[in-house]
Amino acid sequence: MRAVIQRVNSCSVSVDGQTISEIGRGLLVLVAVARGDGPAETSFMADKVLNLRVFPDGDGKMNLSVLDIDGELMVVSQFTLLGDCRKGRRPSFVGAEEPEAAERLYLELAGALAESGLKVQTGEFGAMMSVELENWGPVTLVIDTPRG
């Protein structure tokens, strides 16, 4: 599983011109499910996202997590994060999980994040989405789950 985490002041997702979800200050989590991912990767990613210290404390140092600031989370499926561009000019997506299994794990990740009590919104799996965000910083990080 791979995620790109962006610290945001706000974020919204639209499908066909209609806003389907929005959040305030927190994290945008763009997530791709890799072949072979399962519950262990979902659990790892949820823990990492919730506890990643990327928000400023009173001294302006990145010492607080989204839990600490009672932030919000937007989780958006983006299989293209697993695109392999090392050969040729068109990305290969052979590392991405099949859609049915990927959607199940994507929803499990959103559910695991919601168990924290924070507001969690999602995009629409498989849809052509417009994601609008106001970066805060900007702060952008890539997280990969360990492979066993």
Secondary structure, 3 states (H helix, E strand, C coil): CEEEEEEEEEEEEEECCEEEEEECCEEEEEEECECCCCHHHHHHHHHHHHHCCCEECCCCCEEECCCCCCCEEEEEECHHHHCECCCCCCCECCCECCHHHHHHHHHHHHHHHHCCCCEEEECCCCCCEEEEEEEEEEEEEEEECCCC
